[in-house]
Amino acid sequence: MNKGFTLIELMIVVTIIAFLAALGIPHLFKYKAKAYQAEVAMNLASLHTAQQAYFAQHGKYTTVLSGPDGLGWRPAGYTEGGAEQNFYYTYGFNSDGAQEGVHFFTGKLKTSSSALGQTSADANKFTAAAAGDISGDKKNDVWTISETREIKHIMNGL
């Protein structure tokens, strides 16, 4: 008597595994996206705290996140922007003449600073943003934070 599996039995097992994988993979991507969004809340709250400290010292808010007369803020793990970062979204301000590493920081998703939308800072208020294409469908997930620490989900990229 031969012990083993027939080709039909193996095909049935492979079909069942493929079916279960097809059910589970979309949920995996949603959980991964939620983890990225948790990063956003942490970094935007940190940026808000830095803005409040700057306001207490200078009596105004600024779009300069890093460098001379800036907040001294950057996302943890920032080196030079792009795929080698330890964060995913692009953070900061989208204003005329904005520079990488000064006004905004580009994460692993390599989202352009233009995706940050209308962001600014003046003497009495600021709006900073975070943006990233977390689902890979060219639809950015965009969040903002203001001087009142109100975090808004402007565009859902899921």
ABEGO torsion letter per residue (X at the ends): XBBEBBAAAAAAAAAAAAAAAAAAAAAAAAAAAAAAAAAAAAAAAAAAAAAAAAAAAAGBBBABABEBGBAGBBBBGBAAEEAABABABBBEBBBBGBBBGAABBBBAAGBBAAAAEBBBBBAABBBBBBBBBAAGAGBBBBBBBBAAGBBBBABBAX
